[in-house]
Amino acid sequence: MNDAPPPKTPAARRSRSPGAALAALAGAQFTVMLATSIVNVALPQIRTGTGLSDGAVTWVVNAYGLAFGALLPAGGRAADLLGRRRVLAVGLGLFAAASLAAGLATAPEPLIAARAVQGLAAAAVAPAALALALAQFPTGAGRGKALGVWGAVSGAGGAGGVLLGGLLTQAWGWPWIFHAVALGTALVLAAVTVLVPPATDPVTGRQGAGAAAGGRFDLPGTVTVTLALTCLVWGLTTARGAGWGDGPVLAALGAAAVLLLAFAAIERRRPDALIPPRLLTTGRVAAGNLLMALLGSVWIALFFFLPLYQQQVLGSGPLATGAGQLPLAAANMLGAALAPRLARRLGATATTTAALLTEALGLLWLSRIDAHGGYLTDILGPSLLVGLGLGIAFVQLTALAVDGVPPREAGLAGGLVNTTRQVGGAVGLAVLTTLAGSVTGAATAHGSHLEALTAGYRAAFAVSAAVLAGTALLAVLLARRTGRGAVLPGAAVPADPAEARVGHAV
């Protein structure tokens, strides 16, 4: 057998430039996050252009989030088994095609179907891109910087979607929000093809295969958890309009609970489980996902309520509303860039706690908005605090959720942390919109319509601040746990130092 090393291929030469590969992969993450929020400011125009009813218009948002959240675990596992670069490329191609179809839709059904396919594709793109990005920086300070970039583009995608959606809607009409996403996705796919080398299996050393090549796909577990998450997210999003006592809502939430119990039972018995129980005891994965779910519960709601306040109360147009998100996006990117440096200097626990409290302070400030206020007096200052805290916290909790995970399961871990953020966001948005609606309804009898709307938004921001303050306290308590060891990155030495250095890098 010839043991001489194989000649360097173009892919091998490209692997010497991990920064370029990271830029292409970050572009994929930005695109996924952009599609989450880009439709928000264009919903009135979309409703008029496609004939959507008032009740159905929310499904332009929900169809994407439902498919995305429900299919993320399957997308992460598929990336590990079939090859992350291959799954990423297929996902980006499907995402571009679905975006183009959404822009061409002239009726409600094809638009909502295209948004669901977008979500399906995003469920393949997000975990595969994160796993490939982590593979470019296996250990050391470089991984902390990579996660900083990931946090920056994730937050910028959410805020940038509002800006781009407003700009395109006002300039060329709502179909262009989808055409622009399709074009951008095609460019990202080209960049990934050129700049991202095939993944190398850490066991066999072969390129192109999934990191867990040779494993089997857990079909019973995949079907069960996908149905469970579908029922859960559908029930929560429908409860916003139908109410928590609605029969179908209660049936969906009950089915979700039963299916999740069945999923747990299935996973304990299968050798190739979709989410192996051992994964939740690896490193600090369970703690990271719990805290990320709580962060997600206010993250998505923030980008839902803030544009509504700007448009419905302050009277801002789509473009002005989008431009108003720029300071938040800039602060988010700054926080994500500073997160690794702050963690090395202050410690991971102190950095995470301070970030969560900073964001909570910004949301508490937003809870004082006025029906007769203005952007400079009511939004700018708190947006800077929220963006800064969000950027730092997202980087730290992403690092925490993949800490100690073996390379062969990086795609699964990436899918899991995205799932908890999406499901947490669905729960938070359902609860907060119900709360805001109740407060607005009660306030309508005592004041003007604008004052009643503002009261509802204030209540949502105040509860969001309380949730993040509680999350900060929980992070401290988890870090002080004994027996199993501390749970924040850098706080404990993992069982296998060769496989678990994420926390020490950030």
N, C-alpha and C positions, 0 to 999 in steps of 0.2 A: 504493500500500500504506500502510495506517495504521501508523505507527511509534510511536504513543502507547502508553505502558505500560498493560497491562490493569488493570482495577479490582482492588483487593485482595479476594481471596476469603476465606472463613472459614479455609481451609487456610493461606493466606498469613499471615493474622493469627495463627494458632496457631504458625507457625514463629518468631514473635518470642519464644516461651517455650521455648527448647531444654531448659531444666532439667526442665520437665514431660514433654517428649517422652523425655528421657533416663531419667526415672523409670519410665515405661511400658516402655521397651525393656529396662531393667535388670530389670524384673519378668519379662520373657520369658526372659532369661538365667538368672535365679534359678530359674525353673520347670524349665528343662532340666537344670540341675545338681542340683536337688532330686530329680528322678526317678531320677538315677543312684544315689543312696545311700539313698533313703527305704525301700527294701525290705530293706536289709541286716539290721536287727534283727528283722524280722518273718518271716524265712524259715522258722523252725520252725513258726510258726502257719500260714503259707501252705501248707507241705507237708502239714500235718494237714487243713486245710480243703479242699484240692483233690485230695488223694490222690497228690501227686507222689512219685516214688521218690527215694531219696537221690542218685542220679546225675542225675536230671532237675531237681532243685531249683535247681541252679546256673544253669540256663537262664532262670530268672526274671530274673536279673541279666544273663546273657550275651546273651539275645535283644535287649535294649535296646541294649547296648553294641555288638553286632555290626552292627545296622542303622544306628545312629548313626554309628559310625566309617567304615563302608564307603560311606555315601551323602553324607557331608559335602561332598566336592568337587563332586558333582552339585548339591547344594542351594545351594552358593555361586554356582555358575555360573547356575543357574536364577534366582536372585535378581537377578543382574546383567542377565540377558536379559529376564525377564518382568516385572520391577518388584519392588523389595525389599519395599515395603509390602504389595503383593498377595500375594507368596509368604509373608511373615510371617503375614498374616491367615489364609491357607489352612492353613499349618502349625499355628498355634495352635488353629484349629477342629478339625483332625484329631487333634491331641494331646489335646484335651479329650475328644473322642469315644472315643479309644482308652483313655484313663484310666478313663472310666466303664465301658467294656466289661471292662477288667481287674478292676475292683471287683465286677462282676456275675458273673464267671466262677466256675464250680463244678467245673470239670474242668481237667486240665493243658493240653490242647491250646488251648482258647480263651484261657487266661491267657497262655501263651507267645506266641501269635499277636498278642494285644493289646499285649504288651510290644514285639514287633518293630515294630508299626505306630507305637507311641510313639517308638521310635528313628528310624524313617523321618521322622516329623513333626519331631522334634528336629533332624534334619539340615537341614531347611528353615529352622527357626526361628533356630538359633544364628548362622549366617553372615549372614542377612538382618538380624537385630537389631543385630549388631556394625557392619555397613556403614551402617545408618541412624543409629546412635549417632555414628559417626565423621563422618557428613555434617552432624550438628548442630553439630559443633565442628571445622571444616576445619583451622584452624591456631591457634597461640597457646597460652597457658597453659590455656585452657578444655579443650583436648583432653587435656592431662595429667590434669586433674581428672576428665574423663569416663572415662578409662582407669582411674583410681583407683576410681571407683564400680564399673566393670566388674569389677575384681579383687576388690573387697569382696563383691559379690553372688555371684560365682562361688565363692569360698571359703566364704561363708556358706551357699550352697545345698548344698554337699557336707556340711558339718557340721550344718546345720539339718535336712537330710534324716534324719540319724540321730536327732536329738532328736524331730522331728515323728513319725517312724515309730514310735519307742518310745512316745510319748504316745498316739497314736491306737490303736496295737495294744493297749495295756494298757487304754485306756478303752472303746473301742467295737469292737475287733476289726480284723483285718488289711484287710478290704475298704475301710475308711475311709481307708487311706493313699492309695488310688487315687481314691476319691470326693473327698477333699480336694484332690488335685492337679487333678482335673477342674473343680471349682468355682473354684479359684485361677486356672487357665488361662482360664476363661471371663471372669473379672474382668480379667485382663491383656488379653485380646482386646478387651474393651470400652474399656479405657484407651488401647490402641493406636489404635483406630478414632477416638477423640475427640481424642487429644493429639498423635499423630504425623502431620505433614503428608506428602502425597505427595512422593516424592523428585523432585528436579529434575535432569534430564539436564545434565551440565556442558558438553556440546557444543551441544545444540540449545536448551537453556533450557526445554524442555517439562517439565511435571509429569506424574507418573503412570507414565511409561515407565521401563524399566530403564535403568541408567546406560550399559549397552552395547547399547541397543536397536538393532536392525538387524543384529546379529551372528547367527551360526548356532550351534545347539547341536551340540557334538561328540559324536555318538552312539557312534561306534566307540571313542573314548577313554573316554567315560563308562562304557560296558559293560565295557571291559577293566579299568579301574582299580577299578570296583565289584566285579567278580569277584575281582580280585587281593586287595583288602582283605578281602573276605568270606572267601576261603581262608586268608589270613594270620591274621585274628582268630579264625576258627573253629579253625584248627590250634593256635593258642596257648592258647585257652581249654580246648580238649579235652585238650591235653597235661597240664593240671593234674591230671586224673583218670586218663587212660589211660596217661600216661607218654610221654616223648620218643621212645621206640623203637616206638611203636604205628604200624602200617601206614597207616591212614587219616590220622593226624597227619602223618607224613612225606610222604604223597601231597599233602595240602593245602598244606603249606609249600613243596614243590617246585613245585606248580602256581602258587602265589603268586609265586615267584621268576620263573618263565617269563612269567607274565602281566604282571608289572611291567616286564620287559625289553621285551615287546611293546608295552606302553603307552608306554614311552620312545621306541621307534621310531615309533609312530603320531604322537606329539605333535610330533616334529621335522618331519613332512611336512605337517601340517594348518595352514592359515592361521588357523582359528578353533579352536585347540587348547583343550581343557578346562583344562589347566594349561600355559600357554605357557612354553617354556624360558626366555624372556626374564624371566619373573616371578621366577625363582630368582636372577637376576643383578641384579634391581632393588633398589636400596637395600641393606638388610641382611636381606632376606627369608630367604635360605637359612640364615644364621647363627641368626636368630630361631627358625626351625622346628626346627633341630637341637637347640638348647638347650631349647626347649619340650618336645620329645620326651623328653629326659632328665629334665626336671622332672616330666613326666607319668608317667614310669615308676615314680616313688616316690609320687606324689600319690594315685593311685587305690589303691595298695597300703596306704597309711597308713590310709585310711578302711575298708579291709577288715580289717586285722590288729588295729587298736586296739579296735574293738567286740568282736572275738572274745576278746581278752585280758580285757576287762572282764567279759564274760558267762561264758566258759568257765573262766577261771582265778579271777577275783575273785568270781564269783558274782553280779554285778549283774543286775537285771532290765532289761527293755526301756526303761522310763522313766528309771531311774538311768543307764543306759548313754547314752541320748540327752542327758540333762542334763549328763553329763560332757564332752560336746563343746562346750558353750557357751563356756568360756574360750578354746578353740582358735579358735572362730568369731569371738569378739570380738577376739582378737589378730590374726587374719587381716584383719578389717575395718580395724583400726587401721593395720596395715602397708600395706594398699592405699591408705588415705587419705594416709599419710605419704610414699608412694613418689615422687610428683612433686616434692614439696618437697625431699626428700633428694637426688634426682637433680640438681636445680638447684644445690644447695649443694655436694655432694660430687663430682658428676660421675656420668654414667650407668654407666660401667664399675665404679667403686668401689662404687656403690650395689648394682648387680646381684651383684657378687662377694660383698659383705658379706651380702646377703640369703641367697644360696645357702649360705654358710658358717654363718650363723645357723640355718638350717633343718637343715643337716647336724649341727650341735652338738646340737640338740634330739633328732634321731633317734639320735645316738650315746648320749645320755642314756637314751632309751627302750630301748636295747640292754642296759641294766642292770636291767630289770624283774625282779621276784622272784615266784616262785610263791606266796609267802605275804605279798606286799606289799599295798599299799592305794592308793586313788586319790590321796590327798594326797601320799604319799611317792614314788609311781612314775609318775604320769601328769600331774599338774597342771603342775609346773614345765616339763618338756619340751614339753608341749602349747603353752604360751605362746611358747616359742622357735620351735617349728615353725610355728605360725600366723602369727607376725610375719614370719618369713623368707619363708613361702609367699606372703603377701599382697604383699610388696614385689616378689619375683621374678616373680610372675605379671604384674603391671602392666608391669614393665620388658620382659619378654620378649614380651608381646603388642604393646607399642609397637614393639619391634624387628622383629617379624614382619610388620608392616604399614607399616614405614618406607619412604617413597619410592614406594609403590604408587600409580599413577594412580587418580583417583576412580572411573573406569569399571570398575576391577577390584577394588574394595574388598570386594565380596561374595565373590569368589573367594579373596582373601587371607585373609578371615575364616574361610572354610570350610577352607582349607589349614592354618591354625594350630590350628584345632579338631581337624582330622584327625590331625595329628602328635601332639597331646596325647593323643587317644583311643588311637591305635595304640601310642604309647609306653607308655600305661597298660596296654594289653593285654599287650604284651611283658613289661613289668616285673612285672605281677601273675602271669603264667604262670611266669616264672623264679623269683620270690620264693616263690610258694606251693609250687613243686616243691622249692626249697631248704628251706623251713620243714618240709615234710612229711618230707624225708629226715633232717633233724636230729632231728625228733621221733621218727621211727622208730628211729634209732640210740640215742637217749637213753632210750627206753622200757625197754630191757633193764637200765638202770643206775639207774633212779629211778621215782618215782611218775608217774602219768599227767599230773597238773598240772605237775610239774617238766619232763616231756618236752615238753608243749605250750609251756611258757614258753621252753624252750631254742630251739624252732623260731621263735617270735616274736622272740626276741632276735637270732637270726641274720638274720632278714629286716630288722629295723631297722638292724643293723650294716652290712649290705651297702647298704641304702638311703642311709645316711650316707656311705659311701664313694663311691657314685655321684654324690651331690650335691657332695662335695668335688672329684671329678674334673670335674664340670660347671663349678664355679667356676674351676678352673684353665683349662679350655677357653675360658671366656668371656674371661679375661685374654689368652690366646694369640691368640684371634680379634681382640681389640681392638688388638693390637700388630702385626697383619699389615700388610705394606707392599705396594705395587704396586697392588692394587685399592682400597686405602683401608681405614680402620678399619671395624669392623662393629657397634659398639654405638652406639645413638642419641646424637647430639650429638658424635660423635667425628670426623665428616667432613662436608664440604659436598657434598650430592648434586648430580647433574648438572643437575637441574631443580629449583631451590629452590622454585618455586611449587607443585610437586606433592609435595615430600618434606620436611615440617617436623615430622613426628611426634616424631622423636627430640629435636629442639631444644625441643619443648614439654614433654617429660618429663625 
